[in-house]
Structures are given as C-alpha cells and as structure tokens.
Amino acid sequence: TAIKNLLKLNSVVLLIFHLIILIVNIVKFKKLNTEYQIFYNCMNR
C-alpha cells in the first residue's frame, strides 16, 4: 500500500508540474504576443 500511495503522490506531482509548465508557457506566449503587437504597431506608424 505504501508503494501505491507513493505512485499516487508521484502522479499528482507530475500533474502539478505539467500544469505549471503549461501556465508558464501561456504567460510567456502572451508576453511575446503583446511585445510583437507593440513592435508591429510601432512599425506601422
């Protein structure tokens, strides 16, 4: 049972880890997107 609990914990940690990576990537992408928009707007003026 201890090994089963450890595996459960491990899968939860992996899930959280993947969620964090996903959030970080979304934030980075949005930041890049806004920077690109600002750059694009400056070039079009």
C-alpha positions as a printed Julia matrix, in Angstrom:
45×3 Matrix{Float64}:
  0.0    0.0     0.0
  2.91   2.37    0.69
  4.17   1.92   -2.88
  0.66   2.57   -4.26
  0.4    5.77   -2.23
  3.84   6.83   -3.44
  2.8    6.22   -7.05
 -0.38   8.23   -6.49
  1.65  11.07   -4.98
  4.12  10.87   -7.86
  1.36  11.16  -10.48
 -0.14  14.15   -8.63
  3.26  15.85   -8.51
  3.74  15.19  -12.24
  0.3   16.59  -12.97
  1.04  19.76  -10.98
  4.44  20.04  -12.68
  2.85  19.83  -16.13
  0.23  22.41  -15.17
  2.94  24.8   -14.0
  4.85  24.34  -17.27
  1.65  24.94  -19.23
  0.88  28.14  -17.3
  4.46  29.4   -17.72
  4.31  28.74  -21.46
  0.97  30.54  -21.78
  2.31  33.55  -19.87
  5.48  33.62  -21.99
  3.43  33.32  -25.17
  1.11  36.17  -24.13
  4.1   38.34  -23.25
  5.72  37.58  -26.61
  2.42  38.25  -28.34
  1.98  41.67  -26.71
  5.61  42.6   -27.45
  5.08  41.6   -31.07
  1.9   43.7   -31.23
  3.7   46.74  -29.82
  6.54  46.23  -32.33
  4.03  45.82  -35.17
  2.14  48.96  -34.14
  5.38  50.96  -33.99
  6.39  49.78  -37.46
  3.03  50.69  -38.95
  3.08  54.27  -37.71
